[in-house]
Amino acid sequence: MSDRPDEPDDDTGPDADDDQKQPFGTSRHARAQGVTRRSYNPPMDFPAALRTETPLDVLRRVFGYDSFRGFQQEVVEHVAGGGDALVLMPTGGGKSLCYQIPALLRDGVAVVVSPLIALMQDQVDALRAVGVRASFLNSTLDPDTRRLVEAEFVAGEIDLLYLAPEALGSRATLNLLDRGRIALFAIDEAHCVAQWGHDFRPDYLALSMLHERWPGVPRIALTATATSATRAEIATRLDLTDARHFVASFDRPNIQYRIVPKREPRKQLLSLLRDEHPGDAGIVYCLSRASVDKTAEFLVANGIAALPYHAGLDAVTRAAHQRRFLREEGLVMVATIAFGMGIDKPDVRFVAHLDLPKSVEGYYQETGRAGRDGLPSTAWLAYGLQDVVQQRKMIDTSEGDATHRRNLAAHLDAMLALCETVRCRRGQLLEYFGQPATGPCGNCDTCLTPPESWDGTVAAQKLLSTVYRLDRERNQRFGAGHCIDILLGRSNDKIVQHRHDALSTFGIGTDLREAEWRGVVRQLLAEGLLAVEGDYGTLALTEASAEVLGRRRTVMMRREPERPASTGKTAKAARGGATAVVELSPEAAPVFERLRAWRAATAKEQGVPAYVIFHDATLRQIATDAPTSLAELSGISGVGENKLAKYGEQILAILAE
């Protein structure tokens, strides 16, 4: 089994929520899926002047929501009116509605470029569940189905067509698009175009041709992760320099960010799952395939339902594991970064990292997969000295020129700064993306259990002096463990063999524990005051080391709290800025569980993920409000006309029990 880190797989994903029955001819393909044409998207020859629905009408009737969030309505109106847009909105912020509603308001078919073909079916299922006629074209279709979808596209009998970016490099696909009427182009996960980004996809570079070939068709590019520099790169590479930019807050107030010192990471993870997330769905990220397999086996052996996912597994196994994760409740997916982009599962309650992410962008993107429903969730990272050593070594041996390696190092430095900060983590995260922090968030570990800051200058001098003496006096270099043994005065075989007990720094560091010395090394590496060199991760001084040794620089360090952040504060703090959480009364709790059981059975019968039927938040509201009529049920957020017609009587029957 390979132990190298994975890159993202070639697999896709948006979101949605309802279904409706109106006249206006229904295609064979749509009838087969139980989807009918709606009055608000009449045939192409229907007079545009007779269109009377507004974006808000569509939002209410189709998706079952009473109001837009943030600047969703501005984006929808801008794109529906024919304007180009570049949209940055955090995961779970409702990006998909920004192109789905314009697709229903404009003549023609919206073409959605989505990078993960393995998720297209779930995206289409979610849209069909709300009455939207959606289809996809990719390599999973048989020839007859492909011809049927192509015919429906040309006839304008579908609303949205999903394609992988690779498909737009095919002459056959381009000729097909020329034969139909295109309402708009939506480019999802647009950060994939950033050349040295964390999810770079070469095929995205060719998408600038959309404007050249179809200059009159509006385009909307969407991503959850981009600094101002990445945003500029997206606009340039996709020829969207004249597009209107919409940048939402990067804050995800329902997510609690926690970074803990790595001791025995798998045992630490097990404690997190048992103590705080029993029975919850979640994602665990590991750097290598071997680590994924071992961690999944460890969790299963300890009674946690877990599945592995990485590029070393065959495509059939990967697809099966992904399907199970999306469709079953309470599963934990242990994966490399090959998994996750486009995953729309709303009830992922935690994302855990057992290895240090390469960049803040990657960390934000991955942790953003927790709590898409706005309910309290956890982003947990175990971080240690070996992570820093390993990442530095990977940069030194990476492909690309010196500029590329400097870029990777800058990304890693920002990630290390986030790990080592004594400030509010959320504030530092927001500032990285150019958004001013408004003060302590009250929902990260540094706010819940503030770490101490201490003057580590003398400790730094002791460690750097040891590295200096080994190098200059003995012409030798060793790793962090050996240097710490010298400082602690340990006369082990290696120390005695090399006569390092004769060094002047031998035994001068007994005022700190080994774990504290590891923290000193880690923070010196993070600040560039120490370097890692060679295949064995030996320590070496940097130019900046002289400032500390020469007493021209003070080094303040983070001291980890003796106890972890109090989990008792988690839910209350998380709810402060999250989607309103409906607290279940003793009477409503069993009703909610009956509704969940009904949803699970219905989803299994239809072969779709449970969230396609209803989100947890909607079921909670139903259980609490206990509507007694279809009219009352229709007033609950997330219950649109199609779902009301399809499931309303069943829900009322459950409530009547």
Secondary structure as the mmCIF struct_conf table of DSSP 4:
data_model
#
loop_
_struct_conf.conf_type_id
_struct_conf.id
_struct_conf.beg_label_comp_id
_struct_conf.beg_label_asym_id
_struct_conf.beg_label_seq_id
_struct_conf.end_label_comp_id
_struct_conf.end_label_asym_id
_struct_conf.end_label_seq_id
BEND BEND1 ARG A 4 ARG A 4
STRN STRN1 PRO A 5 PRO A 5
HELX_LH_PP_P HELX_LH_PP_P1 ASP A 6 ASP A 9
BEND BEND2 PHE A 24 PHE A 24
HELX_RH_AL_P HELX_RH_AL_P1 ARG A 28 ALA A 32
TURN_TY1_P TURN_TY1_P1 GLN A 33 GLY A 34
TURN_TY1_P TURN_TY1_P2 SER A 39 TYR A 40
BEND BEND3 ASN A 41 ASN A 41
TURN_TY1_P TURN_TY1_P3 MET A 44 ASP A 45
BEND BEND4 PHE A 46 PHE A 46
HELX_RH_3T_P HELX_RH_3T_P1 ALA A 48 LEU A 50
HELX_RH_AL_P HELX_RH_AL_P2 PRO A 55 VAL A 58
HELX_RH_PI_P HELX_RH_PI_P1 LEU A 59 PHE A 63
BEND BEND5 ASP A 66 SER A 67
TURN_TY1_P TURN_TY1_P4 GLY A 70 PHE A 71
HELX_RH_AL_P HELX_RH_AL_P3 GLN A 72 ALA A 80
TURN_TY1_P TURN_TY1_P5 GLY A 81 GLY A 82
STRN STRN2 ALA A 85 LEU A 88
TURN_TY1_P TURN_TY1_P6 THR A 91 GLY A 92
BEND BEND6 GLY A 93 GLY A 93
TURN_TY1_P TURN_TY1_P7 LYS A 95 SER A 96
HELX_RH_AL_P HELX_RH_AL_P4 LEU A 97 LEU A 105
BEND BEND7 ARG A 106 GLY A 108
STRN STRN3 VAL A 109 VAL A 113
BEND BEND8 PRO A 115 PRO A 115
HELX_RH_3T_P HELX_RH_3T_P2 ILE A 117 LEU A 119
HELX_RH_AL_P HELX_RH_AL_P5 MET A 120 ALA A 129
TURN_TY1_P TURN_TY1_P8 VAL A 130 GLY A 131
STRN STRN4 ALA A 134 LEU A 137
BEND BEND9 ASN A 138 ASN A 138
TURN_TY1_P TURN_TY1_P9 SER A 139 THR A 140
BEND BEND10 LEU A 141 LEU A 141
HELX_RH_AL_P HELX_RH_AL_P6 PRO A 143 ALA A 155
TURN_TY1_P TURN_TY1_P10 GLY A 156 GLY A 156
BEND BEND11 ASP A 159 ASP A 159
STRN STRN5 LEU A 160 LEU A 163
HELX_RH_3T_P HELX_RH_3T_P3 PRO A 165 GLY A 169
HELX_RH_AL_P HELX_RH_AL_P7 ARG A 171 ARG A 179
BEND BEND12 GLY A 180 GLY A 180
STRN STRN6 ILE A 182 ILE A 187
BEND BEND13 GLU A 189 GLU A 189
HELX_RH_3T_P HELX_RH_3T_P4 ALA A 190 VAL A 193
BEND BEND14 ALA A 194 ALA A 194
TURN_TY1_P TURN_TY1_P11 GLN A 195 TRP A 196
BEND BEND15 GLY A 197 GLY A 197
TURN_TY1_P TURN_TY1_P12 HIS A 198 ASP A 199
HELX_RH_3T_P HELX_RH_3T_P5 PRO A 202 SER A 208
HELX_RH_AL_P HELX_RH_AL_P8 MET A 209 ARG A 213
BEND BEND16 TRP A 214 TRP A 214
TURN_TY1_P TURN_TY1_P13 PRO A 215 GLY A 216
BEND BEND17 VAL A 217 VAL A 217
STRN STRN7 ARG A 219 THR A 223
BEND BEND18 ALA A 224 ALA A 224
HELX_RH_AL_P HELX_RH_AL_P9 SER A 228 ARG A 237
TURN_TY1_P TURN_TY1_P14 LEU A 238 ASP A 239
TURN_TY1_P TURN_TY1_P15 THR A 241 ASP A 242
BEND BEND19 ALA A 243 ALA A 243
STRN STRN8 ARG A 244 VAL A 247
TURN_TY1_P TURN_TY1_P16 PRO A 253 ASN A 254
STRN STRN9 ILE A 255 PRO A 261
BEND BEND20 ARG A 263 GLU A 264
HELX_RH_AL_P HELX_RH_AL_P10 PRO A 265 GLU A 276
TURN_TY1_P TURN_TY1_P17 PRO A 278 GLY A 279
STRN STRN10 ALA A 281 TYR A 285
BEND BEND21 LEU A 287 LEU A 287
STRN STRN11 SER A 288 SER A 288
HELX_RH_AL_P HELX_RH_AL_P11 ARG A 289 ALA A 301
TURN_TY1_P TURN_TY1_P18 ASN A 302 GLY A 303
STRN STRN12 ALA A 306 TYR A 309
TURN_TY1_P TURN_TY1_P19 ALA A 311 GLY A 312
BEND BEND22 LEU A 313 LEU A 313
HELX_RH_AL_P HELX_RH_AL_P12 ALA A 315 ARG A 327
BEND BEND23 GLU A 328 GLY A 330
STRN STRN13 VAL A 332 ALA A 335
TURN_TY1_P TURN_TY1_P20 ILE A 337 ALA A 338
BEND BEND24 PHE A 339 PHE A 339
TURN_TY1_P TURN_TY1_P21 MET A 341 GLY A 342
TURN_TY1_P TURN_TY1_P22 PRO A 346 ASP A 347
STRN STRN14 VAL A 348 HIS A 353
BEND BEND25 LEU A 354 ASP A 355
BEND BEND26 LYS A 358 LYS A 358
HELX_RH_AL_P HELX_RH_AL_P13 VAL A 360 THR A 367
TURN_TY1_P TURN_TY1_P23 GLY A 368 ARG A 369
BEND BEND27 ALA A 370 ALA A 370
TURN_TY1_P TURN_TY1_P24 ARG A 372 ASP A 373
BEND BEND28 GLY A 374 LEU A 375
STRN STRN15 SER A 377 TYR A 383
HELX_RH_AL_P HELX_RH_AL_P14 LEU A 385 ASP A 396
TURN_TY1_P TURN_TY1_P25 THR A 397 THR A 397
BEND BEND29 GLU A 399 GLY A 400
HELX_RH_AL_P HELX_RH_AL_P15 ALA A 402 GLU A 420
BEND BEND30 VAL A 422 ARG A 423
HELX_RH_AL_P HELX_RH_AL_P16 ARG A 425 TYR A 432
TURN_TY1_P TURN_TY1_P26 PHE A 433 GLY A 434
BEND BEND31 GLY A 439 GLY A 439
BEND BEND32 GLY A 442 ASN A 443
STRN STRN16 CYS A 444 CYS A 444
HELX_RH_AL_P HELX_RH_AL_P17 ASP A 445 LEU A 448
BEND BEND33 THR A 449 THR A 449
HELX_LH_PP_P HELX_LH_PP_P2 PRO A 450 PRO A 451
STRN STRN17 GLU A 452 ASP A 455
HELX_RH_AL_P HELX_RH_AL_P18 THR A 457 ARG A 472
TURN_TY1_P TURN_TY1_P27 GLU A 473 ARG A 474
HELX_RH_AL_P HELX_RH_AL_P19 ALA A 480 LEU A 487
TURN_TY1_P TURN_TY1_P28 LEU A 488 GLY A 489
HELX_RH_AL_P HELX_RH_AL_P20 ASP A 493 GLN A 497
TURN_TY1_P TURN_TY1_P29 HIS A 498 ARG A 499
HELX_RH_3T_P HELX_RH_3T_P6 HIS A 500 ALA A 502
BEND BEND34 LEU A 503 LEU A 503
TURN_TY1_P TURN_TY1_P30 SER A 504 ASP A 511
BEND BEND35 LEU A 512 LEU A 512
HELX_RH_AL_P HELX_RH_AL_P21 GLU A 514 ALA A 526
TURN_TY1_P TURN_TY1_P31 GLU A 527 GLY A 528
BEND BEND36 LEU A 529 LEU A 529
STRN STRN18 LEU A 530 GLU A 533
TURN_TY1_P TURN_TY1_P32 GLY A 534 GLY A 537
STRN STRN19 THR A 538 LEU A 541
TURN_TY1_P TURN_TY1_P33 GLU A 543 ALA A 544
HELX_RH_AL_P HELX_RH_AL_P22 SER A 545 LEU A 549
TURN_TY1_P TURN_TY1_P34 GLY A 550 ARG A 551
STRN STRN20 MET A 556 ARG A 559
BEND BEND37 GLU A 562 ARG A 563
HELX_LH_PP_P HELX_LH_PP_P3 PRO A 564 SER A 566
HELX_RH_3T_P HELX_RH_3T_P7 THR A 567 LYS A 569
HELX_RH_AL_P HELX_RH_AL_P23 THR A 570 ALA A 574
TURN_TY1_P TURN_TY1_P35 ARG A 575 GLY A 576
BEND BEND38 GLY A 577 THR A 579
HELX_LH_PP_P HELX_LH_PP_P4 ALA A 580 VAL A 581
HELX_LH_PP_P HELX_LH_PP_P5 GLU A 583 SER A 585
TURN_TY1_P TURN_TY1_P36 PRO A 586 GLU A 587
HELX_RH_AL_P HELX_RH_AL_P24 ALA A 588 GLN A 606
TURN_TY1_P TURN_TY1_P37 GLY A 607 GLY A 607
BEND BEND39 VAL A 608 VAL A 608
HELX_RH_AL_P HELX_RH_AL_P25 ALA A 610 ILE A 613
HELX_RH_AL_P HELX_RH_AL_P26 ASP A 616 ASP A 625
BEND BEND40 SER A 629 SER A 629
HELX_RH_AL_P HELX_RH_AL_P27 LEU A 630 LEU A 633
TURN_TY1_P TURN_TY1_P38 SER A 634 GLY A 635
BEND BEND41 ILE A 636 ILE A 636
TURN_TY1_P TURN_TY1_P39 SER A 637 GLY A 638
HELX_RH_AL_P HELX_RH_AL_P28 GLU A 641 ALA A 656
#
